[in-house]
Every structure is written in C-alpha cells, then in structure tokens.
Amino acid sequence: MKARGYLPILMLALVLAGVEQLTSWTSTVYFLTQMTMTTYYALLVIGLCLVMGYAGQISLGHAGFFAIGGYTSAVLTTFDLTPLLARGNGAVSLLSAAGLLVSRDNLYGETLLSVNPWLACVTAIILTIVIAFFIGIPVLKLKGHYLAMATLGFGIIIYRVALATEIFGEADGISDVPGFPLLPGVIVSGDFSNRVQNYYIACVLLLIGFALLQNLIDSRVGRALRAIHGSEEAANAMGVDTARYKLYTFVLSAVYAAIAGIFLTHYNGGIGPSEAGIMKSVRYVAIVAIGGMANLWGALVMAGLLNFLSLRGMFGSYDDAVFGVILIVIMLFAPQGLLRLQLWHLFKKSPRDS
C-alpha cells in the first residue's frame, strides 16, 4: 500500500484518540469499558469481512474461533500446575526451567502456578490455525448455503463443548483470568485504573490488524480474492489457485477472531459459553452485511456502532432479535450494505409511475 493509503488509517487513529479525549472532557470515561470491548469485537468483524466480502465465503462459525482463542488462553493461565510440578512432570518441569510459568494469588489468596500469558496466547493462536486448517480443507469445498450450514455446525460443536466440559467451567465459564502483561507497565486487564491504557491497547491492535488487511486487499492476493468472489470458475481458468486462497483467507480470519478472543478474555477477566453461541456468529455476519460485504471501512464503522449500542444495553432483552431483523432487512433491501445504498433510488420514480 502506498504512503497515501495510510492517511485514512492515520485519520482513524486520530478519531479514536479524540473519542478518548472527549470522554475525559465530558466525564464519561466509563464509556471506555464498552468501547474497548467493542474494539476487540471489531477486530473479529474485519477478519470476517475478508472471508465474506473478498473471498466470497459465508461463515457462521466465527464465534467458535473467538471462543477457541479465549478459552485456550483462559485455561492455560488459570489451571494450577503446582501438583504436576511437585510430582516431577517432565513437561511442566521444562516449562518452569525455561521461565514460562508464573505464580500468582487467586481470589481466595491461594498461590497458583500457571502458564505465562504470552505462551498461552501463542498456543491459542497455533491451536486456532490447526483447527481452522482441518475445518477449512473439507468445508471450503462447499458453496452457498451448504458452506453456511457446515460452519454453523462447527460453531454449535464449539458451543456445546464449552458448555459441557468441566475444565471450561461448563455453564459458568472461566473466571479469575489474570491480566496479560504486554510490556513492563503495560497490561491488558479490567482494572479501572488502567481503563484509558487498555482502550489504547485495543485501538493499536485494531489499527495494526486493519492496516494489514488493507495491504492484503491492495496486493496481488487481494486481486485474486476479488476474482474468486466474482466468479470462482473464471478465477480458476485464469490460473488462480482458488482452493489455497480460500483456505489461507479462512485461516487468517480465524486468527483475527482468536486474537480478539484472547485479548477480550484477559480484559474481562473471564469468558463464558455465550461467546461461542450461534447468535454471536449471526451478529457478526449481520454487521458485515450492513457495512457492505466487500467494504472493510463499512464493517469497521458498523462494528463500532452496533456493538457499542448492544454493550450499552440499548436493545434490552431484544438484543439478538435486533441483529436478526437487521440481517433479514439488509439481505432484502440492501444486499451490498447500508453504507453503499443509494438512497435516491428509493425516491426515483419509475416509468410506470409517470
């Protein structure tokens, strides 16, 4: 991407910084909690936009990848390895010798020995990549509603596993997840005293992720993805390895979802099975649809707006219903996205009306 291509991203960074300043001036810093969560969800949404809008693949299972990242990091950073170390477990002893284990006190004052959050993060990303590859190889051979049903099935599996497995906390989920120390003095956690810092951490992560996708879309890979979206058969005829591009795009999108899950889990201090729920995946698809299938900026704007309103409780108990209605309305009246809707067509008279 050329230097001028970074100007909109720089403007976005200034807008995000201006939002934080505005909350300080208006004494509404408490909004930053929902804004930080919204930013992490937006990271997932732009990754899904790449799959749906550019590779032309429908995924109803991205909440599952979000949960894989969050749950993996949560388990590794909360599971007490002290008994295993005392019994001389080889793997745990090796991790301890390498300095990859950390000790901390839990809510009850007990000292726990668990995996370093950095190692947990890397492990969660690797696990997501492996699962996405094994899921993507057979599933991406499908098209249309068959692909949607297959990814929906994957999402259901992840949800039921999280809901029924003891190590994942079952219906209660996992709590007491420690903060994620990125740098000395910089930690991802829900501590109110670090609210501003955590907001900027989330914003930096989103900006980096967005810039990487913009570069990808403007590259030869992006042109190949647009060709696949336009006509997979024509792209194949032109020598584009459609299977490989679709698979790699799917895996990259899954990694975005997993990273969002990891950071949001450490920020919230826990994760529950609702994060893997089917309606979560429907919500993400609805946001991409309303922003425009091949419009990263539209997906980003809609992710910020709709997720923030949802987290603030603006939709009340009808939250899931609102996103369901949004998806239906957009598919019927604005399949290219609300931000690409030419409103003047709605008022333009047809020849029959004359």
Buried (B, 14 or more C-beta within 10 A) or exposed (E): BEEEEBEEBEEBBEEBEEBBEEBEEEEEBEBBBBBBBBBBBBBBBBBBBBBBBBBBBBBBBBBBBBBBBBBBBBBBBBBBBBEBBEEEBEEBBEBBEEEBBBEBEBEEEEEBBBBBBBBBBEBBBEBBBEBBBEBBEEBBEBEEEEBBBBBBBBBBBBBEBBBEEEEBBBEEBBBBBBBBBBEEEEBBBBEEEBBBBBBBBBBBBBBEBBBBBBBBBEEEBBBBBBBBBEEBEEBBEEEBEBBEBBBBBBBBBBBBBBBBBBBBBBBBBBBBBBBBBBBBBBBBBBBBBBBBBBBBBBBBBBBBBBBBBBBEEEBEEEBBEBBBEBBEBBEEEBEBBBBBBEEEEEEEEEEEEE
